[in-house]
């Protein structure tokens, strides 16, 4: 099942107070970037982020979900707190790989 544009808009609204957010559609889903690093995505209308050390510490109760079959597990984001989401992304960003040079 592909993710809906409405759910993408909902997540983007939650992230509206966080700068440097962008997304890219990919095979019916959406990859979310923060400061040009892949931080997570929207899969089957679920907002998932990579399970970095910071993400696990800030969301200790978060469930692990498979974004799609054969993928690595990610953490389900279950918060509508815009400030928390900005703090989460800022805490995670340095733990994520830098974009590859083209």
C-alpha positions as CSV (number, residue, x, y, z in Angstrom):
1,X,0.0,0.0,0.0
2,X,1.4,3.4,-1.0
3,X,1.4,6.4,1.4
4,X,-1.1,9.1,0.8
5,X,-0.3,12.7,-0.1
6,X,-2.6,13.7,2.8
7,X,-0.4,11.9,5.3
8,X,2.7,13.4,3.8
9,X,1.1,16.9,4.2
10,X,0.3,16.0,7.8
11,X,3.9,15.0,8.7
12,X,5.2,18.1,6.9
13,X,2.9,20.2,9.0
14,X,4.3,18.5,12.1
15,X,7.8,19.4,10.9
16,X,6.9,22.9,9.8
17,X,8.9,24.5,12.7
18,X,12.0,22.6,11.7
19,X,14.2,24.1,9.0
20,X,16.1,22.1,6.4
21,X,13.4,19.5,5.8
22,X,12.8,18.1,2.4
23,X,11.3,14.9,1.0
24,X,11.5,12.8,-2.1
25,X,8.8,10.5,-3.4
26,X,10.1,6.9,-4.0
27,X,8.0,4.0,-5.2
28,X,4.8,5.3,-3.6
29,X,6.4,6.2,-0.3
30,X,8.3,9.3,0.8
31,X,11.9,9.7,2.0
32,X,12.4,12.5,4.6
33,X,15.7,14.4,4.7
34,X,17.0,16.7,7.4
35,X,20.1,18.8,6.5
36,X,20.5,16.6,3.4
37,X,20.7,13.4,5.4
38,X,18.1,10.6,5.2
39,X,16.5,10.7,8.6
40,X,13.4,8.5,7.9
41,X,10.4,8.3,5.8
42,X,6.7,7.7,5.4
43,X,5.8,4.1,4.6
44,X,2.2,2.8,4.4
45,X,1.1,6.1,6.1
46,X,3.5,5.5,9.0
47,X,6.1,8.1,10.0
48,X,9.4,6.1,10.7
49,X,12.9,7.3,11.6
50,X,16.2,5.5,11.6
51,X,17.0,3.9,15.0
52,X,20.0,6.0,15.9
53,X,21.2,6.0,19.5
54,X,19.6,9.4,20.1
55,X,16.3,8.4,18.6
56,X,16.2,5.3,20.9
57,X,17.0,7.4,23.9
58,X,14.5,10.1,23.1
59,X,11.7,7.6,22.2
60,X,12.4,4.6,24.5
61,X,8.8,3.3,24.1
62,X,8.8,3.6,20.3
63,X,7.9,0.4,18.4
64,X,10.2,-1.1,15.8
65,X,8.6,-1.4,12.4
66,X,9.6,-2.7,9.0
67,X,9.1,0.1,6.4
68,X,8.9,-2.6,3.7
69,X,9.7,-6.3,3.3
70,X,13.5,-6.9,3.4
71,X,14.3,-3.5,5.0
72,X,16.0,-2.8,8.3
73,X,13.7,-1.9,11.2
74,X,12.9,1.7,11.9
75,X,11.3,3.5,14.9
76,X,7.7,4.6,14.7
77,X,7.2,8.2,15.5
78,X,4.2,8.6,17.7
79,X,4.3,12.3,18.6
80,X,2.5,15.4,17.4
81,X,4.8,17.7,19.4
82,X,6.5,20.0,16.8
83,X,9.2,21.1,19.3
84,X,10.0,17.5,20.3
85,X,10.3,16.5,16.6
86,X,12.8,19.3,16.0
87,X,14.8,18.2,19.0
88,X,14.7,14.6,17.8
89,X,15.9,15.5,14.3
90,X,18.7,17.7,15.7
91,X,19.9,15.0,18.1
92,X,19.9,12.4,15.3
93,X,21.5,14.3,12.4
94,X,25.2,13.9,13.4
95,X,24.7,10.1,13.8
96,X,23.6,9.8,10.2
97,X,25.9,9.3,7.2
98,X,26.7,12.5,5.2
99,X,25.4,12.6,1.7
100,X,27.7,11.1,-0.9
101,X,29.5,13.5,-3.2
102,X,28.2,13.5,-6.8
